[in-house]
Amino acid sequence: MYINHRHDWTLTPEQAIKLQKELVSEVIYDHPLDLSKITRVAGVDVSVKDNVSQAAVVIASFPDLKVIETARWQMPTPFPYIPGLLSFREGPVLEEAFKKIENVPDVLIFDGMGRAHPRRFGIACHMGLLLEKPTIGCGKTLFVGKYVEPPDVRGEFAPLIDKGETIGDILRTRAGTKPVFISVGHLADPQTAVELVMRCTGKYRLPEPIRMAHNAAGEFHQNDE
């Protein structure tokens, strides 16, 4: 899979923040996805254990969500955990996993944020620029912004607002469970991002591509024990 390696990952936190502020102007937040042309969706996740990062990228067919390919990579975690700088912690290992992908996805869903970020440049935005592909962030917990929780009905959603700006949506993927936080990464728009996530979500709270990537990253850990 093609990666436009724009910069070195060996940066200080201050340099990383400066880079985010420089790159954010290139991100496209208002490009609707043509769901009728999507045939492959990727789920992306990274798990960390004993300071070793393990990335998993699972390519699934769409809309039936059958696994086509799984790519994994492992390396020492190169960057500390600092809120707002997740892509610098996970980006290096993800790049290596993406290099192994043969079945290029039409869109990627990240376990993390896109525009719902203090500098509007979450991991889905950052990796979307490097991959030059549509990306969506799907977070499990609130990172930034305020919202009024949507009704407890599958498919209901409400805007996530920060400083007067809509930065994403809080989406009820399943009744009786906590909602998830959806935000555009790159080359997508809020409406079709929410629609795609819903079409990728079955009986569980998280969309299937994310669940599959999470499980694959966990299995990679187990195989090393």
C-alpha positions in Angstrom: 0.0 0.0 0.0 1.3 3.4 -1.0 2.5 5.7 1.8 3.6 9.3 1.2 6.3 9.5 3.9 6.1 13.2 4.6 8.3 13.6 7.6 10.5 11.8 10.1 8.9 10.4 13.2 11.7 11.2 15.6 10.4 14.5 17.0 10.1 16.2 20.3 6.5 16.9 21.5 7.0 20.5 20.7 8.1 19.7 17.2 5.2 17.3 16.8 2.7 20.0 17.7 4.3 22.4 15.3 4.0 19.8 12.5 0.3 19.2 13.3 -0.3 22.9 13.0 1.5 22.9 9.6 -0.2 19.9 8.1 -3.8 20.5 9.3 -4.5 23.0 6.4 -4.1 20.1 3.9 -6.8 18.0 5.4 -10.1 17.8 3.5 -13.1 17.5 5.8 -16.0 18.0 3.3 -15.6 15.3 0.6 -18.6 13.0 0.7 -17.8 9.3 0.4 -19.6 7.5 -2.5 -20.7 4.4 -0.5 -21.9 2.7 -3.7 -18.3 2.4 -4.9 -16.8 1.2 -1.7 -15.8 -2.5 -1.9 -13.1 -2.7 0.9 -13.0 -1.1 4.3 -10.0 -1.3 6.7 -10.1 -1.3 10.5 -6.9 0.1 12.1 -5.8 -0.4 15.7 -2.6 -0.4 17.8 -2.1 -2.1 21.2 0.8 -1.5 23.5 2.3 -4.0 26.0 5.5 -3.7 27.9 6.5 -0.7 25.7 6.1 -2.7 22.6 3.5 -1.5 20.0 1.6 -3.9 17.9 -0.3 -2.7 14.9 -3.1 -4.5 13.1 -4.8 -3.5 9.8 -7.7 -5.7 8.8 -9.1 -5.3 5.3 -12.8 -6.4 5.0 -15.1 -6.6 2.1 -18.0 -4.2 2.0 -20.8 -4.4 2.7 -20.6 -8.0 3.9 -17.6 -7.4 6.1 -15.7 -10.6 5.4 -11.9 -10.5 6.2 -9.8 -10.3 3.1 -6.4 -9.6 4.6 -4.7 -8.9 7.9 -1.4 -7.1 8.3 0.5 -6.8 11.6 3.7 -5.3 12.7 5.6 -5.0 16.0 8.2 -2.6 17.2 9.4 -0.8 20.4 7.1 2.1 21.2 8.9 5.2 20.0 7.0 8.0 21.6 5.5 8.6 25.1 1.8 8.7 25.7 0.8 12.4 25.3 -2.8 13.4 24.8 -3.2 14.9 21.3 0.0 13.3 19.9 -1.3 9.7 19.4 -0.2 9.6 15.8 3.4 10.1 16.7 3.2 7.1 19.1 1.3 4.8 16.7 2.3 6.2 13.2 5.7 4.5 12.9 4.3 1.0 13.6 1.3 1.6 11.4 3.4 2.7 8.5 5.2 -0.7 8.6 1.9 -2.6 8.8 0.5 -0.6 5.9 3.5 -1.5 3.7 2.4 -5.1 3.9 -1.1 -4.5 2.6 -1.8 -5.9 -0.9 -5.6 -5.4 -1.0 -5.8 -1.6 -0.9 -8.9 -0.4 1.0 -11.2 2.3 -0.3 -11.6 3.8 3.2 -10.0 3.3 6.6 -11.6 3.5 10.1 -9.2 4.2 12.9 -9.6 3.5 16.6 -9.0 7.1 17.5 -9.9 10.6 16.5 -10.0 12.7 13.3 -11.1 16.3 13.4 -12.3 15.8 17.0 -8.9 17.0 18.3 -7.7 20.2 19.9 -5.7 21.1 16.8 -8.2 19.3 14.5 -5.5 16.8 13.5 -6.1 13.4 15.2 -4.5 10.2 14.0 -7.1 9.6 11.3 -6.3 13.0 9.8 -2.5 12.4 10.0 -2.5 9.0 8.5 -5.1 10.0 5.9 -2.6 12.6 4.6 0.2 10.0 4.5 -2.0 7.3 2.9 -3.8 9.8 0.6 -7.0 7.8 1.3 -10.3 8.5 2.9 -10.1 8.0 6.7 -12.6 8.2 9.6 -11.9 8.4 13.3 -14.0 6.3 15.7 -13.2 7.0 19.3 -14.6 5.2 22.3 -14.4 8.1 24.8 -14.7 11.9 24.7 -11.4 13.7 24.0 -12.5 17.2 23.3 -15.8 19.0 22.9 -19.3 19.1 24.3 -22.5 17.4 23.3 -26.1 16.6 24.2 -26.4 12.8 24.2 -28.6 11.4 21.5 -31.7 9.3 22.2 -31.1 5.7 23.2 -32.0 4.4 19.7 -29.7 2.8 17.2 -28.5 5.2 14.5 -29.3 8.4 16.4 -26.5 11.0 16.6 -25.8 14.5 17.8 -23.1 17.1 17.0 -19.9 17.3 18.9 -19.1 20.9 19.4 -15.8 22.6 20.4 -15.4 26.4 20.6 -18.5 26.9 18.5 -17.3 24.5 15.8 -18.8 21.1 14.9 -15.9 18.7 15.0 -17.7 15.4 14.8 -20.8 13.4 15.9 -21.6 11.3 18.9 -23.3 8.2 17.4 -25.5 5.6 19.1 -24.5 2.5 17.2 -26.5 0.2 19.5 -29.4 0.9 21.9 -28.5 0.4 25.6 -24.8 1.0 25.2 -22.5 4.1 25.3 -22.2 6.0 22.0 -19.0 6.4 20.0 -17.4 9.6 18.7 -17.1 9.8 14.9 -15.0 12.5 13.2 -13.7 12.9 9.7 -10.0 12.1 9.2 -9.3 13.0 5.5 -11.2 12.9 2.2 -14.6 12.3 3.8 -17.5 14.3 5.3 -19.5 14.0 8.5 -22.7 12.6 7.0 -21.2 9.8 5.0 -18.7 9.0 7.8 -21.6 8.4 10.1 -23.5 6.4 7.5 -20.5 4.2 6.7 -19.8 3.5 10.4 -23.5 2.5 10.8 -23.3 0.2 7.8 -20.2 -1.4 9.3 -21.7 -2.0 12.7 -23.6 -5.1 13.7 -24.6 -6.4 17.0 -21.7 -4.8 18.9 -21.1 -1.2 19.9 -18.0 -0.8 17.7 -17.9 -1.1 13.9 -16.8 -4.6 12.8 -13.5 -3.4 11.1 -12.4 -1.8 14.3 -13.4 -4.9 16.3 -11.5 -7.1 13.9 -8.4 -4.9 14.1 -8.5 -4.8 17.9 -8.7 -8.6 18.1 -5.9 -9.0 15.6 -3.6 -6.7 17.6 -4.4 -8.6 20.7 -3.7 -11.9 19.1 -0.3 -10.7 18.0 0.5 -10.0 21.7 -0.7 -13.5 22.7 1.4 -15.1 20.0 4.5 -13.6 21.6 3.8 -14.9 25.0 
